[in-house]
Amino acid sequence: MVKKTKIAQKESQQIKPAIQIGKNGIDENTINHIKTIIDKKKVIKVKVLNSALTTEDKGAEMKTIALKIADEAKLKVIRVVGNVITLMKK
């Protein structure tokens, strides 16, 4: 599993975010859209706009958002860098 994650990290450096999350946050439509995209690709990136972040501790909030998306869409978080979350199929 670690090897798959390393390969996915390497591949993710070449891709651009497939979806953006704005001030409306994460809803059922967003999760369904992420599921549709992940069916076609094995690794995706999600960009969270600053307008979606509400607290001063943006790093902790980004991790919370990443875990929420991963849990609801049944994905694995590869990494969170800045406002970009990289996800892959479990």
C-alpha positions as CSV (number, residue, x, y, z in Angstrom):
1,M,0.0,0.0,0.0
2,V,2.9,2.4,0.8
3,K,4.3,1.7,-2.7
4,K,0.9,2.7,-4.3
5,T,0.8,5.9,-2.3
6,K,4.4,6.8,-3.4
7,I,3.5,6.2,-7.0
8,A,0.4,8.2,-6.7
9,Q,2.3,11.1,-5.1
10,K,4.7,11.1,-8.0
11,E,1.9,11.1,-10.6
12,S,0.0,13.8,-8.7
13,Q,2.8,16.3,-9.3
14,Q,1.9,16.5,-13.0
15,I,-1.9,17.0,-12.6
16,K,-3.9,20.1,-11.9
17,P,-6.8,20.4,-9.5
18,A,-10.0,18.8,-11.0
19,I,-12.4,20.6,-8.7
20,Q,-12.6,23.8,-6.6
21,I,-14.4,24.2,-3.3
22,G,-15.6,27.7,-2.6
23,K,-17.6,29.5,0.0
24,N,-20.5,27.1,-0.3
25,G,-18.3,24.3,1.1
26,I,-18.7,20.6,0.7
27,D,-22.2,19.3,-0.2
28,E,-23.6,16.2,-1.6
29,N,-23.2,17.5,-5.2
30,T,-19.5,18.1,-4.6
31,I,-19.0,14.6,-3.2
32,N,-20.8,13.1,-6.2
33,H,-18.7,15.1,-8.6
34,I,-15.5,13.9,-6.9
35,K,-16.8,10.3,-7.1
36,T,-17.5,10.7,-10.8
37,I,-14.0,12.1,-11.5
38,I,-12.2,9.5,-9.4
39,D,-13.9,6.7,-11.4
40,K,-12.1,8.0,-14.5
41,K,-8.8,8.8,-12.8
42,K,-7.0,7.1,-9.9
43,V,-5.6,10.3,-8.5
44,I,-7.2,13.7,-8.3
45,K,-6.5,17.1,-6.7
46,V,-9.1,19.3,-5.0
47,K,-8.4,23.0,-4.5
48,V,-10.0,24.8,-1.6
49,L,-10.4,28.5,-2.1
50,N,-9.6,30.9,0.8
51,S,-13.3,31.9,0.9
52,A,-14.1,28.3,2.1
53,L,-11.8,28.6,5.0
54,T,-13.3,30.2,8.1
55,T,-10.7,29.8,10.9
56,E,-7.3,31.4,11.4
57,D,-5.6,27.9,11.6
58,K,-5.9,27.1,7.9
59,G,-3.6,24.1,8.1
60,A,-5.8,22.3,10.6
61,E,-9.0,23.3,8.7
62,M,-7.5,21.9,5.5
63,K,-6.8,18.6,7.1
64,T,-10.3,18.5,8.5
65,I,-11.8,19.2,5.0
66,A,-9.5,16.6,3.5
67,L,-10.6,13.9,6.0
68,K,-14.3,14.9,5.5
69,I,-14.0,14.5,1.7
70,A,-12.1,11.2,2.0
71,D,-14.6,9.8,4.5
72,E,-17.7,10.7,2.5
73,A,-16.3,9.8,-0.9
74,K,-14.5,6.6,0.4
75,L,-11.0,7.9,-0.8
76,K,-7.6,8.1,0.7
77,V,-5.8,11.4,1.4
78,I,-2.3,11.3,-0.1
79,R,-1.3,14.7,1.0
80,V,-2.4,18.3,1.8
81,V,-0.2,21.1,0.5
82,G,-1.4,24.6,1.0
83,N,-4.9,24.8,-0.3
84,V,-4.7,21.6,-2.4
85,I,-5.8,18.2,-1.4
86,T,-4.5,15.1,-3.3
87,L,-6.8,12.1,-3.1
88,M,-6.7,8.5,-4.5
89,K,-9.0,5.5,-4.5
90,K,-8.6,3.2,-1.4
